[in-house]
Amino acid sequence: QVQLVESGGGLVQAGGSLRLSCVASGRTFSSAAMGWFRQAPGREREFVAGITWSGGGTDYGDSVKGRFTISRDNTKNTVHLQMNSLKPEDTAVYYCAAGRIPTPSSRYYDYWGQGTQVTVSS
């Protein structure tokens, strides 16, 4: 069992940066792939980034490549999402997820956090 708690969301102007964090409880964190997804009102949940259990492999959604960076610290059971050059279209609730592989498909993630709101003003 893994419980996930996100933090770091907020309101930022376009072009600004935010760093999201997700703290996990449970002994299986270090062996779990982790992902970040987001969902804007009226839109489907979208893959943002994923990272392997070791941190050696990462993947990003096309809309955030070159702007967002995912990382993890297994000694602190934490995964981060550094978001730079934010755009109004990045506005969404951001969710942390733990699963088997860092795939863009949400069905491979078994545990989800409650989400943190990110709002980017123009």
N, CA and C atoms as a LAMMPS dump frame, in Angstrom:
ITEM: TIMESTEP
0
ITEM: NUMBER OF ATOMS
366
ITEM: BOX BOUNDS ff ff ff
-5.0000000000000000e+02 5.0000000000000000e+02
-5.0000000000000000e+02 5.0000000000000000e+02
-5.0000000000000000e+02 5.0000000000000000e+02
ITEM: ATOMS id mol type element x y z
1 1 1 N 0.848 -1.191 0
2 1 2 C 0 0 0
3 1 3 C 0.889 1.249 0
4 2 1 N 0.554 2.201 -0.823
5 2 2 C 1.301 3.452 -0.916
6 2 3 C 0.318 4.611 -0.816
7 3 1 N 0.618 5.559 0.036
8 3 2 C -0.172 6.782 0.116
9 3 3 C 0.662 7.944 -0.387
10 4 1 N 0.05 8.814 -1.182
11 4 2 C 0.765 9.898 -1.835
12 4 3 C 0.146 11.237 -1.467
13 5 1 N 0.997 12.206 -1.137
14 5 2 C 0.522 13.54 -0.789
15 5 3 C 1.313 14.574 -1.58
16 6 1 N 0.604 15.321 -2.413
17 6 2 C 1.25 16.347 -3.231
18 6 3 C 1.262 17.699 -2.514
19 7 1 N 2.219 18.522 -2.89
20 7 2 C 2.29 19.894 -2.386
21 7 3 C 3.037 20.743 -3.395
22 8 1 N 2.97 22.073 -3.197
23 8 2 C 3.739 22.969 -4.037
24 8 3 C 2.943 23.696 -5.094
25 9 1 N 1.666 23.37 -5.22
26 9 2 C 0.852 24.07 -6.201
27 9 3 C 0.581 25.501 -5.774
28 10 1 N 0.01 26.273 -6.688
29 10 2 C -0.31 27.65 -6.37
30 10 3 C -0.577 28.461 -7.609
31 11 1 N -0.569 29.786 -7.423
32 11 2 C -0.818 30.727 -8.511
33 11 3 C 0.5 31.356 -8.93
34 12 1 N 0.76 31.362 -10.226
35 12 2 C 2.004 31.923 -10.751
36 12 3 C 1.712 32.612 -12.067
37 13 1 N 2.503 33.621 -12.386
38 13 2 C 2.332 34.301 -13.662
39 13 3 C 2.986 33.506 -14.787
40 14 1 N 2.496 33.71 -15.976
41 14 2 C 3.082 33.057 -17.137
42 14 3 C 4.569 33.366 -17.209
43 15 1 N 5.356 32.336 -17.525
44 15 2 C 6.796 32.474 -17.563
45 15 3 C 7.473 32.127 -16.26
46 16 1 N 6.698 31.975 -15.22
47 16 2 C 7.247 31.662 -13.908
48 16 3 C 7.488 30.178 -13.709
49 17 1 N 7.872 29.836 -12.48
50 17 2 C 8.221 28.452 -12.15
51 17 3 C 7.524 28.017 -10.871
52 18 1 N 7.304 26.729 -10.779
53 18 2 C 6.813 26.088 -9.563
54 18 3 C 7.491 24.737 -9.442
55 19 1 N 7.629 24.281 -8.207
56 19 2 C 8.153 22.946 -7.962
57 19 3 C 7.146 22.167 -7.137
58 20 1 N 6.629 21.108 -7.727
59 20 2 C 5.701 20.234 -7.017
60 20 3 C 6.473 19.109 -6.348
61 21 1 N 5.97 18.697 -5.198
62 21 2 C 6.553 17.566 -4.488
63 21 3 C 5.466 16.564 -4.166
64 22 1 N 5.859 15.318 -4.09
65 22 2 C 4.945 14.245 -3.73
66 22 3 C 5.679 13.343 -2.744
67 23 1 N 5.15 13.264 -1.543
68 23 2 C 5.748 12.41 -0.526
69 23 3 C 4.935 11.138 -0.415
70 24 1 N 5.625 10.02 -0.421
71 24 2 C 4.966 8.718 -0.379
72 24 3 C 5.221 8.025 0.943
73 25 1 N 4.219 7.343 1.422
74 25 2 C 4.388 6.477 2.581
75 25 3 C 4.235 5.037 2.118
76 26 1 N 4.953 4.147 2.753
77 26 2 C 4.887 2.755 2.339
78 26 3 C 6.255 2.262 1.91
79 27 1 N 6.514 1.021 2.178
80 27 2 C 7.836 0.481 1.936
81 27 3 C 8.131 0.184 0.476
82 28 1 N 7.114 0.278 -0.382
83 28 2 C 7.339 -0.081 -1.78
84 28 3 C 7.705 1.102 -2.658
85 29 1 N 7.867 2.304 -2.079
86 29 2 C 8.116 3.487 -2.904
87 29 3 C 9.359 3.329 -3.762
88 30 1 N 10.434 2.832 -3.177
89 30 2 C 11.708 2.799 -3.902
90 30 3 C 11.677 1.832 -5.078
91 31 1 N 10.7 0.948 -5.122
92 31 2 C 10.606 0.014 -6.239
93 31 3 C 9.498 0.386 -7.216
94 32 1 N 8.835 1.5 -6.971
95 32 2 C 7.707 1.909 -7.805
96 32 3 C 8.117 2.957 -8.829
97 33 1 N 7.588 2.806 -10.02
98 33 2 C 7.681 3.896 -10.986
99 33 3 C 6.722 4.996 -10.538
100 34 1 N 7.085 6.231 -10.822
101 34 2 C 6.265 7.351 -10.406
102 34 3 C 5.894 8.204 -11.607
103 35 1 N 4.742 8.817 -11.524
104 35 2 C 4.309 9.669 -12.608
105 35 3 C 3.571 10.888 -12.111
106 36 1 N 3.542 11.893 -12.953
107 36 2 C 2.712 13.074 -12.733
108 36 3 C 1.709 13.179 -13.881
109 37 1 N 0.479 13.413 -13.514
110 37 2 C -0.585 13.641 -14.475
111 37 3 C -1.266 14.961 -14.122
112 38 1 N -2.034 15.479 -15.046
113 38 2 C -2.789 16.693 -14.755
114 38 3 C -4.151 16.62 -15.431
115 39 1 N -5.085 17.367 -14.861
116 39 2 C -6.426 17.413 -15.43
117 39 3 C -6.989 18.809 -15.277
118 40 1 N -7.333 19.391 -16.394
119 40 2 C -7.967 20.702 -16.418
120 40 3 C -9.478 20.517 -16.508
121 41 1 N -10.25 21.495 -16.08
122 41 2 C -11.71 21.371 -16.136
123 41 3 C -12.202 21.062 -17.542
124 42 1 N -13.036 20.053 -17.637
125 42 2 C -13.616 19.686 -18.919
126 42 3 C -12.695 18.916 -19.839
127 43 1 N -11.518 18.552 -19.329
128 43 2 C -10.558 17.831 -20.172
129 43 3 C -10.187 16.509 -19.522
130 44 1 N -9.674 15.599 -20.342
131 44 2 C -9.243 14.305 -19.83
132 44 3 C -7.92 14.437 -19.082
133 45 1 N -7.676 13.476 -18.212
134 45 2 C -6.413 13.452 -17.494
135 45 3 C -5.272 13.25 -18.488
136 46 1 N -4.215 14.014 -18.304
137 46 2 C -3.105 14.044 -19.259
138 46 3 C -1.801 13.647 -18.584
139 47 1 N -1.026 12.816 -19.239
140 47 2 C 0.294 12.426 -18.744
141 47 3 C 1.235 13.618 -18.843
142 48 1 N 1.957 13.875 -17.759
143 48 2 C 2.922 14.954 -17.729
144 48 3 C 4.353 14.424 -17.75
145 49 1 N 4.658 13.517 -16.813
146 49 2 C 6.02 12.991 -16.727
147 49 3 C 6.021 11.695 -15.935
148 50 1 N 7.021 10.863 -16.206
149 50 2 C 7.183 9.618 -15.477
150 50 3 C 8.653 9.345 -15.238
151 51 1 N 8.924 8.561 -14.195
152 51 2 C 10.305 8.247 -13.843
153 51 3 C 10.373 6.822 -13.324
154 52 1 N 11.432 6.102 -13.699
155 52 2 C 11.615 4.726 -13.247
156 52 3 C 11.957 4.677 -11.76
157 53 1 N 11.935 3.473 -11.2
158 53 2 C 12.18 3.331 -9.768
159 53 3 C 13.568 3.834 -9.389
160 54 1 N 14.531 3.689 -10.278
161 54 2 C 15.898 4.094 -9.971
162 54 3 C 16.149 5.566 -10.263
163 55 1 N 15.249 6.171 -11.041
164 55 2 C 15.468 7.539 -11.479
165 55 3 C 16.296 7.625 -12.753
166 56 1 N 16.691 6.467 -13.272
167 56 2 C 17.55 6.477 -14.447
168 56 3 C 16.826 6.681 -15.76
169 57 1 N 15.524 6.544 -15.743
170 57 2 C 14.746 6.724 -16.953
171 57 3 C 13.586 7.67 -16.72
172 58 1 N 13.368 8.578 -17.669
173 58 2 C 12.269 9.523 -17.554
174 58 3 C 11.53 9.627 -18.884
175 59 1 N 10.314 10.098 -18.82
176 59 2 C 9.514 10.312 -20.014
177 59 3 C 8.636 11.538 -19.758
178 60 1 N 8.317 12.26 -20.827
179 60 2 C 7.545 13.49 -20.689
180 60 3 C 6.458 13.572 -21.756
181 61 1 N 5.371 14.224 -21.394
182 61 2 C 4.361 14.53 -22.386
183 61 3 C 4.891 15.587 -23.346
184 62 1 N 4.416 15.559 -24.571
185 62 2 C 4.934 16.465 -25.596
186 62 3 C 4.768 17.929 -25.211
187 63 1 N 3.694 18.242 -24.518
188 63 2 C 3.406 19.637 -24.22
189 63 3 C 4.324 20.228 -23.141
190 64 1 N 5.073 19.389 -22.434
191 64 2 C 5.923 19.905 -21.356
192 64 3 C 7.407 19.633 -21.584
193 65 1 N 7.745 18.923 -22.631
194 65 2 C 9.153 18.612 -22.898
195 65 3 C 9.974 19.881 -23.007
196 66 1 N 11.119 19.858 -22.329
197 66 2 C 12.009 21.013 -22.343
198 66 3 C 11.675 22.064 -21.304
199 67 1 N 10.516 21.927 -20.646
200 67 2 C 10.118 22.908 -19.626
201 67 3 C 10.006 22.283 -18.233
202 68 1 N 9.583 21.032 -18.184
203 68 2 C 9.381 20.348 -16.902
204 68 3 C 10.454 19.289 -16.711
205 69 1 N 10.794 19.046 -15.442
206 69 2 C 11.768 18.008 -15.099
207 69 3 C 11.259 17.212 -13.907
208 70 1 N 11.237 15.903 -14.06
209 70 2 C 10.84 15.025 -12.96
210 70 3 C 12.097 14.44 -12.326
211 71 1 N 12.077 14.311 -11.011
212 71 2 C 13.201 13.706 -10.299
213 71 3 C 12.658 13.022 -9.05
214 72 1 N 13.479 12.205 -8.43
215 72 2 C 13.044 11.505 -7.228
216 72 3 C 14.201 11.335 -6.271
217 73 1 N 13.867 11.23 -5.007
218 73 2 C 14.843 10.962 -3.961
219 73 3 C 14.289 9.796 -3.143
220 74 1 N 14.808 8.608 -3.386
221 74 2 C 14.282 7.424 -2.715
222 74 3 C 14.629 7.396 -1.223
223 75 1 N 15.622 8.159 -0.812
224 75 2 C 15.956 8.211 0.614
225 75 3 C 14.919 9.024 1.387
226 76 1 N 14.172 9.875 0.656
227 76 2 C 13.144 10.705 1.289
228 76 3 C 11.744 10.365 0.802
229 77 1 N 11.633 9.275 0.042
230 77 2 C 10.325 8.86 -0.494
231 77 3 C 9.608 10.01 -1.189
232 78 1 N 10.344 10.743 -1.986
233 78 2 C 9.803 11.954 -2.591
234 78 3 C 10.082 11.995 -4.086
235 79 1 N 9.115 12.482 -4.828
236 79 2 C 9.286 12.748 -6.243
237 79 3 C 8.914 14.21 -6.481
238 80 1 N 9.677 14.863 -7.352
239 80 2 C 9.473 16.279 -7.625
240 80 3 C 9.128 16.498 -9.092
241 81 1 N 8.449 17.593 -9.343
242 81 2 C 8.215 18.048 -10.707
243 81 3 C 8.576 19.53 -10.752
244 82 1 N 9.708 19.828 -11.374
245 82 2 C 10.124 21.213 -11.558
246 82 3 C 9.493 21.727 -12.835
247 83 1 N 8.73 22.805 -12.707
248 83 2 C 7.995 23.335 -13.85
249 83 3 C 8.485 24.75 -14.132
250 84 1 N 9.09 24.927 -15.292
251 84 2 C 9.608 26.235 -15.712
252 84 3 C 8.851 26.736 -16.931
253 85 1 N 9.003 28.016 -17.192
254 85 2 C 8.361 28.641 -18.359
255 85 3 C 6.882 28.28 -18.428
256 86 1 N 6.207 28.433 -17.331
257 86 2 C 4.803 28.032 -17.258
258 86 3 C 3.919 28.878 -18.164
259 87 1 N 2.896 28.222 -18.691
260 87 2 C 1.95 28.855 -19.603
261 87 3 C 0.546 28.745 -19.018
262 88 1 N -0.351 29.62 -19.414
263 88 2 C -1.736 29.506 -18.919
264 88 3 C -2.342 28.136 -19.188
265 89 1 N -1.966 27.501 -20.275
266 89 2 C -2.513 26.177 -20.603
267 89 3 C -1.977 25.076 -19.698
268 90 1 N -1.02 25.39 -18.836
269 90 2 C -0.551 24.43 -17.841
270 90 3 C -1.468 24.4 -16.617
271 91 1 N -2.431 25.3 -16.571
272 91 2 C -3.36 25.346 -15.441
273 91 3 C -4.16 24.051 -15.349
274 92 1 N -4.098 23.413 -14.186
275 92 2 C -4.767 22.125 -13.984
276 92 3 C -4.549 21.677 -12.543
277 93 1 N -5.236 20.615 -12.186
278 93 2 C -4.906 19.893 -10.954
279 93 3 C -3.859 18.852 -11.321
280 94 1 N -2.772 18.838 -10.58
281 94 2 C -1.669 17.925 -10.836
282 94 3 C -1.694 16.779 -9.83
283 95 1 N -1.604 15.569 -10.36
284 95 2 C -1.67 14.367 -9.538
285 95 3 C -0.374 13.577 -9.609
286 96 1 N 0.019 13.081 -8.477
287 96 2 C 1.15 12.168 -8.379
288 96 3 C 0.603 10.74 -8.384
289 97 1 N 1.323 9.83 -9.012
290 97 2 C 0.861 8.453 -9.084
291 97 3 C 2.035 7.491 -8.977
292 98 1 N 1.761 6.325 -8.395
293 98 2 C 2.778 5.279 -8.261
294 98 3 C 2.294 4.032 -8.992
295 99 1 N 3.205 3.41 -9.717
296 99 2 C 2.789 2.241 -10.484
297 99 3 C 3.933 1.331 -10.84
298 100 1 N 3.706 0.537 -11.857
299 100 2 C 4.652 -0.5 -12.253
300 100 3 C 5.674 -0.012 -13.264
301 101 1 N 5.239 0.782 -14.199
302 101 2 C 6.138 1.333 -15.209
303 101 3 C 5.768 2.794 -15.448
304 102 1 N 6.73 3.631 -15.807
305 102 2 C 6.458 5.066 -16.003
306 102 3 C 5.857 5.351 -17.366
307 103 1 N 4.716 4.781 -17.61
308 103 2 C 4.067 4.898 -18.901
309 103 3 C 3.087 6.059 -18.929
310 104 1 N 2.802 6.615 -20.098
311 104 2 C 1.774 7.663 -20.189
312 104 3 C 0.364 7.145 -19.915
313 105 1 N 0.18 5.842 -19.899
314 105 2 C -1.15 5.282 -19.676
315 105 3 C -1.458 5.224 -18.19
316 106 1 N -2.521 5.898 -17.785
317 106 2 C -2.852 5.963 -16.365
318 106 3 C -3.247 4.614 -15.784
319 107 1 N -3.627 3.654 -16.605
320 107 2 C -4.11 2.371 -16.079
321 107 3 C -2.991 1.537 -15.452
322 108 1 N -1.735 1.923 -15.677
323 108 2 C -0.622 1.178 -15.097
324 108 3 C -0.201 1.745 -13.736
325 109 1 N -0.93 2.708 -13.248
326 109 2 C -0.627 3.295 -11.946
327 109 3 C -1.677 2.821 -10.948
328 110 1 N -1.194 2.343 -9.819
329 110 2 C -2.085 1.731 -8.836
330 110 3 C -2.507 2.678 -7.721
331 111 1 N -1.692 3.701 -7.468
332 111 2 C -1.975 4.603 -6.354
333 111 3 C -1.911 6.046 -6.843
334 112 1 N -2.807 6.859 -6.3
335 112 2 C -2.925 8.243 -6.722
336 112 3 C -3.037 9.165 -5.51
337 113 1 N -2.461 10.346 -5.649
338 113 2 C -2.637 11.365 -4.633
339 113 3 C -3.928 12.131 -4.866
340 114 1 N -4.195 13.092 -3.996
341 114 2 C -5.431 13.874 -4.072
342 114 3 C -5.316 15.045 -5.041
343 115 1 N -4.115 15.397 -5.407
344 115 2 C -3.928 16.465 -6.377
345 115 3 C -3.601 17.809 -5.747
346 116 1 N -2.921 18.637 -6.514
347 116 2 C -2.612 19.997 -6.091
348 116 3 C -2.88 20.929 -7.268
349 117 1 N -3.524 22.051 -6.987
350 117 2 C -3.935 22.974 -8.041
351 117 3 C -2.772 23.866 -8.468
352 118 1 N -2.589 23.955 -9.771
353 118 2 C -1.634 24.891 -10.362
354 118 3 C -2.413 25.827 -11.276
355 119 1 N -2.275 27.118 -11.027
356 119 2 C -2.948 28.113 -11.842
357 119 3 C -1.919 29.092 -12.392
358 120 1 N -1.904 29.23 -13.707
359 120 2 C -0.956 30.122 -14.37
360 120 3 C -1.738 31.269 -14.997
361 121 1 N -1.461 32.467 -14.549
362 121 2 C -2.174 33.636 -15.073
363 121 3 C -1.41 34.242 -16.242
364 122 1 N -2.161 34.84 -17.149
365 122 2 C -1.533 35.424 -18.346
366 122 3 C -1.171 36.88 -18.127
